[in-house]
Amino acid sequence: MIETVGNKPHAPLEVTTGRYRTPHGRFLAAMLWRHGMAWFTVTAAAVVTLAVVGAVLDLRLAILSLMLLFFVLPVIAMFLYFNHGLRPEAFVCVMPHTVTFQATGNVRIDITVEERKEDEEFTAPGTAPAARTVSYEFALRNPGPYYVGRDGITLLLDGRSRGFVPVPYSAFASKEDLQRAVALLTGDT
């Protein structure tokens, strides 16, 4: 829908995607790639080096490599999960949600949550459970609020955690919606 100011048409001030959900595994892989790759690379290099040197020189070094593998890597994974995976911008990605690109440079993520009573096991046919919408608003990083990937764009969020929100191309209703969203991201409105 094109809005007009005077007699000049311009793009709407907001673009909203369709409802989508980022699969848990894909989000975990993206989180590990963005926040934990350096830790995992250093630890994996140490494990491989100690295993090779341990096999050649001393078996105790190979045992030390196993200790790194089974004790240090889980601690790194736990650190990433607690410091990045439990943040609001992370959990909204794996829930069904919509993303609204705003002209202010922020994004609003709306999650529709079905409310069920504790004693209610099933809903009657033809009735929908009560639902409420929870909204989160995030500021985008400036400069460079997004980067383009093979299957979508990833919004880079500003703030303490420096989180990210993946948005697949399929979430946009049309190519024009994607273009308007990118124009809102870059300030070319």
OpenMM code with the backbone's topology and positions (N, CA, C; nanometers):
from openmm import Vec3, app, unit

residues = "MET ILE GLU THR VAL GLY ASN LYS PRO HIS ALA PRO LEU GLU VAL THR THR GLY ARG TYR ARG THR PRO HIS GLY ARG PHE LEU ALA ALA MET LEU TRP ARG HIS GLY MET ALA TRP PHE THR VAL THR ALA ALA ALA VAL VAL THR LEU ALA VAL VAL GLY ALA VAL LEU ASP LEU ARG LEU ALA ILE LEU SER LEU MET LEU LEU PHE PHE VAL LEU PRO VAL ILE ALA MET PHE LEU TYR PHE ASN HIS GLY LEU ARG PRO GLU ALA PHE VAL CYS VAL MET PRO HIS THR VAL THR PHE GLN ALA THR GLY ASN VAL ARG ILE ASP ILE THR VAL GLU GLU ARG LYS GLU ASP GLU GLU PHE THR ALA PRO GLY THR ALA PRO ALA ALA ARG THR VAL SER TYR GLU PHE ALA LEU ARG ASN PRO GLY PRO TYR TYR VAL GLY ARG ASP GLY ILE THR LEU LEU LEU ASP GLY ARG SER ARG GLY PHE VAL PRO VAL PRO TYR SER ALA PHE ALA SER LYS GLU ASP LEU GLN ARG ALA VAL ALA LEU LEU THR GLY ASP THR".split()
positions = [
    Vec3(0.0847, -0.1163, 0.0000),
    Vec3(0.0000, 0.0000, 0.0000),
    Vec3(0.0897, 0.1231, 0.0000),
    Vec3(0.0646, 0.2133, -0.0899),
    Vec3(0.1435, 0.3354, -0.1013),
    Vec3(0.0669, 0.4483, -0.0334),
    Vec3(0.1329, 0.5192, 0.0575),
    Vec3(0.0733, 0.6349, 0.1218),
    Vec3(0.1153, 0.7585, 0.0449),
    Vec3(0.0386, 0.8659, 0.0571),
    Vec3(0.0745, 0.9883, -0.0127),
    Vec3(0.0897, 1.1029, 0.0854),
    Vec3(0.1809, 1.1913, 0.0544),
    Vec3(0.1972, 1.3160, 0.1274),
    Vec3(0.1778, 1.4247, 0.0224),
    Vec3(0.0724, 1.5036, 0.0400),
    Vec3(0.0383, 1.5991, -0.0661),
    Vec3(-0.0038, 1.5191, -0.1874),
    Vec3(0.0655, 1.5354, -0.2986),
    Vec3(0.0374, 1.4521, -0.4150),
    Vec3(0.1599, 1.3716, -0.4560),
    Vec3(0.2572, 1.3539, -0.3615),
    Vec3(0.3745, 1.2718, -0.3892),
    Vec3(0.3602, 1.1380, -0.3169),
    Vec3(0.3638, 1.0266, -0.3903),
    Vec3(0.3575, 0.8970, -0.3209),
    Vec3(0.4919, 0.8646, -0.2564),
    Vec3(0.4865, 0.7969, -0.1425),
    Vec3(0.6094, 0.7492, -0.0784),
    Vec3(0.5824, 0.6151, -0.0125),
    Vec3(0.6883, 0.5487, 0.0234),
    Vec3(0.6767, 0.4161, 0.0848),
    Vec3(0.6187, 0.4292, 0.2250),
    Vec3(0.5481, 0.3275, 0.2730),
    Vec3(0.4946, 0.3332, 0.4083),
    Vec3(0.6071, 0.3430, 0.5113),
    Vec3(0.5740, 0.3923, 0.6294),
    Vec3(0.6732, 0.4145, 0.7330),
    Vec3(0.7083, 0.2866, 0.8070),
    Vec3(0.6375, 0.1788, 0.7816),
    Vec3(0.6672, 0.0494, 0.8440),
    Vec3(0.6475, -0.0617, 0.7423),
    Vec3(0.7270, -0.1665, 0.7573),
    Vec3(0.7107, -0.2875, 0.6771),
    Vec3(0.7091, -0.4040, 0.7750),
    Vec3(0.6075, -0.4888, 0.7638),
    Vec3(0.5944, -0.6029, 0.8540),
    Vec3(0.6070, -0.7316, 0.7740),
    Vec3(0.6870, -0.8235, 0.8256),
    Vec3(0.7033, -0.9536, 0.7609),
    Vec3(0.5862, -1.0437, 0.7954),
    Vec3(0.5778, -1.1547, 0.7276),
    Vec3(0.4830, -1.2577, 0.7664),
    Vec3(0.5345, -1.3309, 0.8901),
    Vec3(0.4514, -1.4146, 0.9477),
    Vec3(0.4897, -1.4894, 1.0672),
    Vec3(0.5852, -1.6017, 1.0260),
    Vec3(0.6960, -1.6114, 1.0971),
    Vec3(0.7944, -1.7159, 1.0720),
    Vec3(0.8650, -1.7503, 1.2019),
    Vec3(0.9424, -1.8566, 1.1987),
    Vec3(1.0194, -1.9021, 1.3147),
    Vec3(1.1538, -1.9522, 1.2643),
    Vec3(1.2611, -1.9123, 1.3344),
    Vec3(1.3935, -1.9614, 1.2993),
    Vec3(1.4118, -2.0976, 1.3658),
    Vec3(1.4468, -2.2019, 1.2916),
    Vec3(1.4674, -2.3333, 1.3545),
    Vec3(1.5767, -2.3262, 1.4613),
    Vec3(1.5578, -2.4039, 1.5675),
    Vec3(1.6507, -2.4013, 1.6812),
    Vec3(1.7946, -2.4293, 1.6384),
    Vec3(1.8141, -2.5306, 1.5561),
    Vec3(1.9487, -2.5672, 1.5131),
    Vec3(2.0156, -2.4588, 1.4314),
    Vec3(1.9386, -2.3948, 1.3439),
    Vec3(1.9951, -2.2877, 1.2620),
    Vec3(2.0328, -2.1681, 1.3489),
    Vec3(1.9487, -2.1366, 1.4477),
    Vec3(1.9815, -2.0244, 1.5359),
    Vec3(2.1034, -2.0576, 1.6222),
    Vec3(2.1115, -2.1813, 1.6713),
    Vec3(2.2271, -2.2213, 1.7513),
    Vec3(2.3553, -2.2125, 1.6694),
    Vec3(2.3507, -2.2597, 1.5454),
    Vec3(2.4690, -2.2527, 1.4599),
    Vec3(2.5089, -2.1078, 1.4333),
    Vec3(2.4117, -2.0208, 1.4103),
    Vec3(2.4429, -1.8791, 1.3868),
    Vec3(2.5008, -1.8156, 1.5127),
    Vec3(2.4466, -1.8513, 1.6289),
    Vec3(2.4982, -1.7963, 1.7545),
    Vec3(2.6414, -1.8441, 1.7788),
    Vec3(2.6676, -1.9715, 1.7549),
    Vec3(2.8031, -2.0233, 1.7721),
    Vec3(2.8996, -1.9568, 1.6751),
    Vec3(2.8556, -1.9356, 1.5530),
    Vec3(2.9411, -1.8742, 1.4530),
    Vec3(2.9731, -1.7298, 1.4894),
    Vec3(2.8736, -1.6544, 1.5359),
    Vec3(2.8938, -1.5125, 1.5660),
    Vec3(2.9698, -1.4895, 1.6958),
    Vec3(2.9389, -1.5688, 1.7998),
    Vec3(2.9917, -1.5382, 1.9327),
    Vec3(3.0950, -1.6383, 1.9854),
    Vec3(3.0990, -1.7590, 1.9317),
    Vec3(3.1852, -1.8594, 1.9913),
    Vec3(3.2897, -1.9216, 1.9027),
    Vec3(3.2992, -1.8753, 1.7798),
    Vec3(3.3910, -1.9404, 1.6864),
    Vec3(3.5356, -1.9288, 1.7322),
    Vec3(3.5744, -1.8158, 1.7856),
    Vec3(3.7140, -1.7999, 1.8304),
    Vec3(3.7443, -1.8963, 1.9451),
    Vec3(3.6533, -1.9064, 2.0411),
    Vec3(3.6741, -1.9974, 2.1550),
    Vec3(3.6823, -2.1423, 2.1088),
    Vec3(3.5886, -2.1832, 2.0221),
    Vec3(3.5886, -2.3207, 1.9751),
    Vec3(3.7101, -2.3507, 1.8877),
    Vec3(3.7543, -2.2554, 1.8082),
    Vec3(3.8709, -2.2774, 1.7227),
    Vec3(3.9968, -2.2975, 1.8063),
    Vec3(4.0158, -2.2116, 1.9057),
    Vec3(4.1348, -2.2236, 1.9916),
    Vec3(4.1316, -2.3554, 2.0690),
    Vec3(4.0161, -2.3908, 2.1224),
    Vec3(4.0052, -2.5151, 2.1990),
    Vec3(4.0243, -2.6369, 2.1089),
    Vec3(3.9650, -2.6353, 1.9901),
    Vec3(3.9807, -2.7485, 1.8980),
    Vec3(4.1261, -2.7634, 1.8533),
    Vec3(4.1931, -2.6513, 1.8276),
    Vec3(4.3346, -2.6580, 1.7895),
    Vec3(4.4186, -2.7159, 1.9033),
    Vec3(4.3891, -2.6763, 2.0276),
    Vec3(4.4627, -2.7303, 2.1422),
    Vec3(4.4360, -2.8792, 2.1592),
    Vec3(4.3114, -2.9223, 2.1395),
    Vec3(4.2772, -3.0648, 2.1527),
    Vec3(4.3510, -3.1473, 2.0487),
    Vec3(4.3492, -3.1022, 1.9239),
    Vec3(4.4159, -3.1770, 1.8168),
    Vec3(4.5673, -3.1802, 1.8395),
    Vec3(4.6243, -3.0663, 1.8763),
    Vec3(4.7689, -3.0610, 1.9000),
    Vec3(4.8094, -3.1526, 2.0143),
    Vec3(4.7369, -3.1455, 2.1248),
    Vec3(4.7701, -3.2312, 2.2393),
    Vec3(4.7492, -3.3790, 2.2073),
    Vec3(4.6471, -3.4107, 2.1282),
    Vec3(4.6240, -3.5507, 2.0923),
    Vec3(4.7372, -3.6044, 2.0056),
    Vec3(4.7822, -3.5270, 1.9092),
    Vec3(4.8911, -3.5715, 1.8211),
    Vec3(5.0222, -3.5822, 1.8990),
    Vec3(5.0536, -3.4785, 1.9769),
    Vec3(5.1779, -3.4813, 2.0551),
    Vec3(5.1706, -3.5919, 2.1605),
    Vec3(5.0526, -3.6119, 2.2170),
    Vec3(5.0365, -3.7184, 2.3164),
    Vec3(5.0535, -3.8566, 2.2576),
    Vec3(5.0080, -3.8759, 2.1349),
    Vec3(5.0248, -4.0063, 2.0703),
    Vec3(5.1716, -4.0324, 2.0364),
    Vec3(5.2470, -3.9274, 2.0105),
    Vec3(5.3872, -3.9431, 1.9725),
    Vec3(5.4780, -3.9462, 2.0945),
    Vec3(5.4615, -3.8518, 2.1868),
    Vec3(5.5566, -3.8371, 2.2972),
    Vec3(5.5100, -3.9008, 2.4284),
    Vec3(5.3960, -3.8551, 2.4770),
    Vec3(5.3543, -3.8976, 2.6102),
    Vec3(5.2022, -3.9106, 2.6126),
    Vec3(5.1538, -4.0236, 2.6591),
    Vec3(5.0102, -4.0518, 2.6620),
    Vec3(4.9352, -3.9555, 2.7543),
    Vec3(5.0023, -3.8986, 2.8519),
    Vec3(4.9356, -3.8048, 2.9429),
    Vec3(4.8870, -3.6795, 2.8701),
    Vec3(4.9562, -3.6394, 2.7673),
    Vec3(4.9113, -3.5246, 2.6886),
    Vec3(4.7838, -3.5572, 2.6103),
    Vec3(4.7709, -3.6804, 2.5643),
    Vec3(4.6475, -3.7223, 2.4977),
    Vec3(4.5308, -3.7223, 2.5960),
    Vec3(4.5571, -3.7637, 2.7200),
    Vec3(4.4523, -3.7589, 2.8231),
    Vec3(4.4146, -3.6145, 2.8529),
    Vec3(4.5113, -3.5252, 2.8529),
    Vec3(4.4838, -3.3829, 2.8717),
    Vec3(4.3976, -3.3281, 2.7579),
    Vec3(4.4195, -3.3762, 2.6374),
    Vec3(4.3359, -3.3323, 2.5247),
    Vec3(4.1913, -3.3778, 2.5435),
    Vec3(4.1715, -3.4985, 2.5967),
    Vec3(4.0353, -3.5451, 2.6253),
    Vec3(3.9706, -3.4624, 2.7358),
    Vec3(4.0509, -3.4215, 2.8346),
    Vec3(3.9972, -3.3361, 2.9407),
    Vec3(3.9503, -3.2027, 2.8821),
    Vec3(4.0286, -3.1458, 2.7915),
    Vec3(3.9860, -3.0229, 2.7257),
    Vec3(3.8565, -3.0444, 2.6481),
    Vec3(3.8506, -3.1559, 2.5783),
    Vec3(3.7340, -3.1859, 2.4961),
    Vec3(3.6071, -3.2010, 2.5807),
    Vec3(3.6168, -3.2743, 2.6911),
    Vec3(3.4971, -3.3055, 2.7694),
    Vec3(3.4683, -3.2084, 2.8828),
    Vec3(3.5625, -3.1228, 2.9190),
    Vec3(3.5377, -3.0278, 3.0267),
    Vec3(3.5339, -2.8829, 2.9781),
    Vec3(3.6224, -2.8447, 2.8911),
    Vec3(3.6299, -2.7043, 2.8499),
    Vec3(3.5226, -2.6706, 2.7456),
    Vec3(3.5034, -2.7548, 2.6453),
    Vec3(3.4033, -2.7254, 2.5429),
    Vec3(3.2618, -2.7128, 2.6000),
    Vec3(3.2176, -2.8009, 2.6914),
    Vec3(3.0844, -2.7797, 2.7502),
    Vec3(3.0735, -2.6500, 2.8307),
    Vec3(3.1811, -2.6090, 2.8948),
    Vec3(3.1788, -2.4829, 2.9697),
    Vec3(3.1647, -2.3656, 2.8727),
    Vec3(3.2332, -2.3707, 2.7614),
    Vec3(3.2199, -2.2657, 2.6605),
    Vec3(3.0779, -2.2629, 2.6054),
    Vec3(3.0220, -2.3799, 2.5771),
    Vec3(2.8845, -2.3871, 2.5272),
    Vec3(2.7865, -2.3309, 2.6302),
    Vec3(2.8064, -2.3619, 2.7578),
    Vec3(2.7199, -2.3098, 2.8635),
    Vec3(2.7322, -2.1574, 2.8717),
    Vec3(2.8541, -2.1068, 2.8630),
    Vec3(2.8764, -1.9630, 2.8658),
    Vec3(2.8011, -1.8941, 2.7517),
    Vec3(2.8111, -1.9484, 2.6306),
    Vec3(2.7409, -1.8898, 2.5165),
    Vec3(2.5902, -1.8947, 2.5356),
    Vec3(2.5398, -2.0059, 2.5878),
    Vec3(2.3962, -2.0210, 2.6073),
    Vec3(2.3445, -1.9202, 2.7093),
    Vec3(2.4122, -1.9066, 2.8230),
    Vec3(2.3649, -1.8161, 2.9267),
    Vec3(2.3879, -1.6695, 2.8903),
    Vec3(2.4944, -1.6369, 2.8213),
    Vec3(2.5218, -1.4970, 2.7888),
    Vec3(2.4565, -1.4495, 2.6597),
    Vec3(2.4241, -1.5397, 2.5688),
    Vec3(2.3664, -1.4969, 2.4412),
    Vec3(2.2335, -1.5662, 2.4112),
    Vec3(2.2205, -1.6926, 2.4432),
    Vec3(2.1008, -1.7679, 2.4058),
    Vec3(1.9774, -1.7358, 2.4864),
    Vec3(1.9922, -1.6832, 2.6070),
    Vec3(1.8769, -1.6526, 2.6915),
    Vec3(1.8350, -1.5063, 2.6852),
    Vec3(1.8968, -1.4285, 2.6029),
    Vec3(1.8599, -1.2876, 2.5889),
    Vec3(1.7258, -1.2767, 2.5146),
    Vec3(1.6505, -1.1691, 2.5372),
    Vec3(1.5202, -1.1553, 2.4701),
    Vec3(1.5284, -1.1636, 2.3184),
    Vec3(1.6329, -1.1052, 2.2579),
    Vec3(1.6420, -1.1098, 2.1120),
    Vec3(1.6717, -1.2501, 2.0610),
    Vec3(1.7223, -1.3364, 2.1467),
    Vec3(1.7494, -1.4731, 2.1044),
    Vec3(1.6232, -1.5592, 2.1142),
    Vec3(1.5510, -1.5472, 2.2237),
    Vec3(1.4360, -1.6368, 2.2374),
    Vec3(1.3217, -1.5975, 2.1452),
    Vec3(1.3125, -1.4694, 2.1070),
    Vec3(1.2052, -1.4329, 2.0150),
    Vec3(1.2294, -1.4898, 1.8764),
    Vec3(1.3530, -1.5191, 1.8430),
    Vec3(1.3832, -1.5725, 1.7101),
    Vec3(1.3298, -1.7135, 1.6907),
    Vec3(1.3270, -1.7924, 1.7961),
    Vec3(1.2855, -1.9313, 1.7814),
    Vec3(1.1360, -1.9504, 1.8062),
    Vec3(1.0660, -1.8429, 1.8427),
    Vec3(0.9206, -1.8465, 1.8578),
    Vec3(0.8589, -1.7964, 1.7268),
    Vec3(0.7363, -1.8374, 1.6934),
    Vec3(0.6708, -1.7790, 1.5759),
    Vec3(0.6494, -1.6289, 1.5988),
    Vec3(0.6974, -1.5471, 1.5064),
    Vec3(0.6924, -1.4032, 1.5270),
    Vec3(0.6877, -1.3290, 1.3942),
    Vec3(0.6584, -1.2001, 1.4026),
    Vec3(0.6682, -1.1098, 1.2889),
    Vec3(0.7676, -1.0004, 1.3247),
    Vec3(0.8326, -0.9450, 1.2237),
    Vec3(0.9278, -0.8360, 1.2431),
    Vec3(0.8736, -0.7142, 1.1699),
    Vec3(0.8666, -0.6018, 1.2411),
    Vec3(0.8221, -0.4763, 1.1807),
    Vec3(0.9411, -0.3821, 1.1736),
    Vec3(0.9759, -0.3413, 1.0532),
    Vec3(1.0844, -0.2462, 1.0300),
    Vec3(1.0241, -0.1071, 1.0414),
    Vec3(1.0787, -0.0246, 1.1310),
    Vec3(1.0234, 0.1077, 1.1549),
    Vec3(1.1144, 0.2149, 1.0965),
    Vec3(1.0560, 0.3302, 1.0648),
    Vec3(1.1326, 0.4408, 1.0080),
    Vec3(1.2283, 0.5013, 1.1107),
    Vec3(1.2079, 0.4738, 1.2382),
    Vec3(1.2952, 0.5274, 1.3432),
    Vec3(1.4291, 0.4555, 1.3484),
    Vec3(1.4425, 0.3468, 1.2725),
    Vec3(1.5667, 0.2701, 1.2756),
    Vec3(1.5599, 0.1541, 1.3726),
    Vec3(1.4468, 0.1326, 1.4331),
    Vec3(1.4282, 0.0212, 1.5251),
    Vec3(1.3482, -0.0888, 1.4571),
    Vec3(1.3487, -0.2061, 1.5176),
    Vec3(1.2613, -0.3141, 1.4736),
    Vec3(1.1753, -0.3556, 1.5915),
    Vec3(1.0513, -0.3901, 1.5616),
    Vec3(0.9602, -0.4417, 1.6638),
    Vec3(0.9291, -0.5862, 1.6293),
    Vec3(0.9430, -0.6720, 1.7270),
    Vec3(0.9141, -0.8139, 1.7068),
    Vec3(0.7908, -0.8473, 1.7886),
    Vec3(0.6883, -0.8992, 1.7211),
    Vec3(0.5617, -0.9337, 1.7862),
    Vec3(0.5466, -1.0846, 1.7899),
    Vec3(0.5261, -1.1368, 1.9100),
    Vec3(0.5039, -1.2798, 1.9305),
    Vec3(0.3601, -1.2968, 1.9763),
    Vec3(0.2864, -1.3860, 1.9130),
    Vec3(0.1516, -1.4168, 1.9575),
    Vec3(0.1579, -1.5460, 2.0379),
    Vec3(0.1203, -1.5360, 2.1649),
    Vec3(0.1290, -1.6484, 2.2572),
    Vec3(-0.0119, -1.6959, 2.2895),
    Vec3(-0.0361, -1.8244, 2.2711),
    Vec3(-0.1659, -1.8816, 2.3077),
    Vec3(-0.1709, -1.9025, 2.4579),
    Vec3(-0.2786, -1.8567, 2.5181),
    Vec3(-0.2956, -1.8749, 2.6626),
    Vec3(-0.3875, -1.9930, 2.6876),
    Vec3(-0.3428, -2.0832, 2.7690),
    Vec3(-0.4232, -2.1993, 2.8065),
    Vec3(-0.4342, -2.2045, 2.9568),
    Vec3(-0.5497, -2.2449, 3.0020),
    Vec3(-0.5672, -2.2617, 3.1460),
    Vec3(-0.5051, -2.3943, 3.1862),
    Vec3(-0.4630, -2.4033, 3.3120),
    Vec3(-0.3940, -2.5245, 3.3581),
    Vec3(-0.4813, -2.6487, 3.3485),
    Vec3(-0.6114, -2.6358, 3.3774),
    Vec3(-0.6981, -2.7536, 3.3758),
    Vec3(-0.7548, -2.7821, 3.2371),
    Vec3(-0.7214, -2.7009, 3.1389),
    Vec3(-0.7731, -2.7170, 3.0041),
    Vec3(-0.6756, -2.7991, 2.9201),
    Vec3(-0.7147, -2.9216, 2.8885),
    Vec3(-0.6278, -3.0065, 2.8075),
    Vec3(-0.6520, -2.9866, 2.6588),
    Vec3(-0.7773, -2.9774, 2.6211),
    Vec3(-0.8119, -2.9639, 2.4803),
    Vec3(-0.9091, -2.8482, 2.4645),
    Vec3(-0.9046, -2.7860, 2.3464),
    Vec3(-1.0032, -2.6832, 2.3168),
    Vec3(-1.1150, -2.7466, 2.2365),
    Vec3(-1.2309, -2.6921, 2.2503),
    Vec3(-1.3456, -2.7449, 2.1778),
    Vec3(-1.3268, -2.7203, 2.0292),
    Vec3(-1.3758, -2.8118, 1.9448),
    Vec3(-1.3610, -2.7925, 1.7997),
    Vec3(-1.4278, -2.6621, 1.7563),
    Vec3(-1.3617, -2.5886, 1.6708),
    Vec3(-1.4168, -2.4647, 1.6187),
    Vec3(-1.3852, -2.3428, 1.7036),
    Vec3(-1.3220, -2.3616, 1.8179),
    Vec3(-1.2857, -2.2468, 1.9010),
    Vec3(-1.1343, -2.2363, 1.9073),
    Vec3(-1.0890, -2.1159, 1.9069),
    Vec3(-0.9448, -2.0931, 1.9155),
    Vec3(-0.9094, -2.0544, 2.0591),
    Vec3(-0.7962, -2.0993, 2.1084),
    Vec3(-0.7577, -2.0584, 2.2431),
    Vec3(-0.7294, -1.9086, 2.2471),
    Vec3(-0.7459, -1.8505, 2.3650),
    Vec3(-0.7196, -1.7077, 2.3801),
    Vec3(-0.5721, -1.6815, 2.3521),
    Vec3(-0.5443, -1.5702, 2.2892),
    Vec3(-0.4065, -1.5377, 2.2535),
    Vec3(-0.3779, -1.3936, 2.2919),
    Vec3(-0.2538, -1.3681, 2.3229),
    Vec3(-0.2102, -1.2308, 2.3483),
    Vec3(-0.0816, -1.2078, 2.2707),
    Vec3(-0.0590, -1.0833, 2.2357),
    Vec3(0.0596, -1.0476, 2.1597),
    Vec3(0.1579, -0.9756, 2.2507),
    Vec3(0.2811, -1.0227, 2.2492),
    Vec3(0.3889, -0.9613, 2.3265),
    Vec3(0.4843, -0.8975, 2.2266),
    Vec3(0.5175, -0.7708, 2.2497),
    Vec3(0.6042, -0.6974, 2.1572),
    Vec3(0.7356, -0.6605, 2.2241),
    Vec3(0.8421, -0.6720, 2.1470),
    Vec3(0.9751, -0.6297, 2.1898),
    Vec3(1.0270, -0.5334, 2.0847),
    Vec3(1.0873, -0.4235, 2.1280),
    Vec3(1.1457, -0.3292, 2.0342),
    Vec3(1.2959, -0.3229, 2.0576),
    Vec3(1.3709, -0.3338, 1.9484),
    Vec3(1.5161, -0.3344, 1.9551),
    Vec3(1.5727, -0.2265, 1.8643),
    Vec3(1.6804, -0.1632, 1.9103),
    Vec3(1.7522, -0.0669, 1.8273),
    Vec3(1.8519, -0.1432, 1.7409),
    Vec3(1.8712, -0.0949, 1.6206),
    Vec3(1.9667, -0.1583, 1.5299),
    Vec3(2.1025, -0.0917, 1.5424),
    Vec3(2.2045, -0.1691, 1.5159),
    Vec3(2.3417, -0.1195, 1.5215),
    Vec3(2.3634, -0.0174, 1.4104),
    Vec3(2.4361, 0.0848, 1.4418),
    Vec3(2.4621, 0.1883, 1.3436),
    Vec3(2.6100, 0.2199, 1.3444),
    Vec3(2.6831, 0.2173, 1.2391),
    Vec3(2.6435, 0.1844, 1.1031),
    Vec3(2.6388, 0.0337, 1.0811),
    Vec3(2.5826, -0.0040, 0.9707),
    Vec3(2.5776, -0.1457, 0.9339),
    Vec3(2.4751, -0.2234, 1.0118),
    Vec3(2.3442, -0.1902, 0.9962),
    Vec3(2.2436, -0.2581, 1.0774),
    Vec3(2.2072, -0.3990, 1.0308),
    Vec3(2.2613, -0.4439, 0.9187),
    Vec3(2.2259, -0.5774, 0.8703),
    Vec3(2.3352, -0.6286, 0.7779),
    Vec3(2.3319, -0.7599, 0.7542),
    Vec3(2.4134, -0.8158, 0.6476),
    Vec3(2.3310, -0.9189, 0.5730),
    Vec3(2.3657, -0.9390, 0.4483),
    Vec3(2.2882, -1.0221, 0.3574),
    Vec3(2.3511, -1.1597, 0.3511),
    Vec3(2.2675, -1.2619, 0.3629),
    Vec3(2.3130, -1.3995, 0.3539),
    Vec3(2.2478, -1.4707, 0.2379),
    Vec3(2.2734, -1.5986, 0.2288),
    Vec3(2.2206, -1.6791, 0.1190),
    Vec3(2.0689, -1.6939, 0.1268),
    Vec3(2.0154, -1.7105, 0.2491),
    Vec3(1.8726, -1.7370, 0.2632),
    Vec3(1.7962, -1.6249, 0.3321),
    Vec3(1.8611, -1.5115, 0.3598),
    Vec3(1.7903, -1.4007, 0.4213),
    Vec3(1.8854, -1.2936, 0.4689),
    Vec3(1.8296, -1.1966, 0.5396),
    Vec3(1.9122, -1.0919, 0.5977),
    Vec3(1.9174, -1.1129, 0.7485),
    Vec3(2.0241, -1.0692, 0.8093),
    Vec3(2.0395, -1.0788, 0.9538),
    Vec3(2.0530, -0.9380, 1.0080),
    Vec3(1.9609, -0.9027, 1.0971),
    Vec3(1.9623, -0.7711, 1.1586),
    Vec3(2.0574, -0.7731, 1.2768),
    Vec3(2.1458, -0.6751, 1.2837),
    Vec3(2.2409, -0.6654, 1.3937),
    Vec3(2.1874, -0.5654, 1.4948),
    Vec3(2.1656, -0.6108, 1.6172),
    Vec3(2.1038, -0.5283, 1.7195),
    Vec3(2.2083, -0.4565, 1.8026),
    Vec3(2.1727, -0.3401, 1.8501),
    Vec3(2.2603, -0.2622, 1.9347),
    Vec3(2.2267, -0.2942, 2.0801),
    Vec3(2.3123, -0.2568, 2.1685),
    Vec3(2.2872, -0.2791, 2.3104),
    Vec3(2.3957, -0.3638, 2.3722),
    Vec3(2.3693, -0.4089, 2.4941),
    Vec3(2.4690, -0.4843, 2.5697),
    Vec3(2.5109, -0.6128, 2.5018),
    Vec3(2.4149, -0.6886, 2.4531),
    Vec3(2.4480, -0.8221, 2.4036),
    Vec3(2.4903, -0.8235, 2.2574),
    Vec3(2.4607, -0.7151, 2.1858),
    Vec3(2.4932, -0.7125, 2.0432),
    Vec3(2.4341, -0.8353, 1.9729),
    Vec3(2.3062, -0.8568, 1.9944),
    Vec3(2.2395, -0.9734, 1.9382),
    Vec3(2.2105, -0.9589, 1.7906),
    Vec3(2.1361, -1.0548, 1.7371),
    Vec3(2.1028, -1.0556, 1.5956),
    Vec3(1.9684, -1.1237, 1.5779),
    Vec3(1.9002, -1.0875, 1.4695),
    Vec3(1.7709, -1.1460, 1.4354),
    Vec3(1.7745, -1.1849, 1.2885),
    Vec3(1.7723, -1.3149, 1.2577),
    Vec3(1.7677, -1.3565, 1.1170),
    Vec3(1.6263, -1.3400, 1.0600),
    Vec3(1.6178, -1.2874, 0.9387),
    Vec3(1.4896, -1.2709, 0.8692),
    Vec3(1.5038, -1.3352, 0.7318),
    Vec3(1.4366, -1.4483, 0.7081),
    Vec3(1.4500, -1.5127, 0.5765),
    Vec3(1.3775, -1.4334, 0.4679),
    Vec3(1.4222, -1.4481, 0.3460),
    Vec3(1.3577, -1.3793, 0.2347),
    Vec3(1.2126, -1.4226, 0.2212),
    Vec3(1.1824, -1.5466, 0.2562),
    Vec3(1.0461, -1.5979, 0.2425),
    Vec3(0.9489, -1.5320, 0.3397),
    Vec3(0.9972, -1.4601, 0.4402),
    Vec3(0.9081, -1.3939, 0.5360),
    Vec3(0.8446, -1.2683, 0.4770),
    Vec3(0.9033, -1.2138, 0.3714),
    Vec3(0.8489, -1.0939, 0.3086),
    Vec3(0.7412, -1.1335, 0.2087),
    Vec3(0.6348, -1.0550, 0.2048),
    Vec3(0.5229, -1.0854, 0.1155),
    Vec3(0.5606, -1.0666, -0.0308),
    Vec3(0.6496, -0.9722, -0.0582),
    Vec3(0.6893, -0.9463, -0.1967),
    Vec3(0.8306, -0.8904, -0.1997),
    Vec3(0.8838, -0.8825, -0.3190),
    Vec3(1.0171, -0.8252, -0.3373),
    Vec3(1.0161, -0.6766, -0.3008),
    Vec3(0.9040, -0.6105, -0.3267),
    Vec3(0.8917, -0.4688, -0.2937),
    Vec3(0.8961, -0.4473, -0.1425),
    Vec3(0.8359, -0.5380, -0.0642),
    Vec3(0.8424, -0.5277, 0.0818),
    Vec3(0.9866, -0.5399, 0.1303),
    Vec3(1.0612, -0.6320, 0.0715),
    Vec3(1.2024, -0.6474, 0.1075),
    Vec3(1.2801, -0.5202, 0.0735),
    Vec3(1.2542, -0.4631, -0.0435),
    Vec3(1.3230, -0.3400, -0.0826),
    Vec3(1.2877, -0.2246, 0.0101),
    Vec3(1.1602, -0.2128, 0.0470),
    Vec3(1.1205, -0.1064, 0.1399),
    Vec3(1.1823, -0.1277, 0.2773),
    Vec3(1.1915, -0.2538, 0.3231),
    Vec3(1.2530, -0.2822, 0.4533),
    Vec3(1.3994, -0.2439, 0.4521),
    Vec3(1.4701, -0.2759, 0.3449),
    Vec3(1.6119, -0.2390, 0.3342),
    Vec3(1.6267, -0.0868, 0.3270),
    Vec3(1.5340, -0.0208, 0.2573),
    Vec3(1.5388, 0.1259, 0.2527),
    Vec3(1.5176, 0.1850, 0.3912),
    Vec3(1.4301, 0.1251, 0.4722),
    Vec3(1.4117, 0.1719, 0.6102),
    Vec3(1.5358, 0.1463, 0.6932),
    Vec3(1.6040, 0.0342, 0.6686),
    Vec3(1.7249, 0.0023, 0.7429),
    Vec3(1.8385, 0.0998, 0.7115),
    Vec3(1.8487, 0.1377, 0.5864),
    Vec3(1.9590, 0.2237, 0.5448),
    Vec3(1.9258, 0.3718, 0.5539),
    Vec3(1.7999, 0.4036, 0.5827),
    Vec3(1.7604, 0.5441, 0.5948),
    Vec3(1.7340, 0.6098, 0.4617),
    Vec3(1.7081, 0.5314, 0.3571),
    Vec3(1.6829, 0.5864, 0.2232),
    Vec3(1.5351, 0.6031, 0.1965),
    Vec3(1.4547, 0.6365, 0.2966),
    Vec3(1.3111, 0.6496, 0.2762),
    Vec3(1.2731, 0.7865, 0.2279),
] * unit.nanometer
topology = app.Topology()
chain = topology.addChain("A")
for resn in residues:
    res = topology.addResidue(resn, chain)
    for name in ("N", "CA", "C"):
        topology.addAtom(name, app.Element.getBySymbol(name[0]), res)
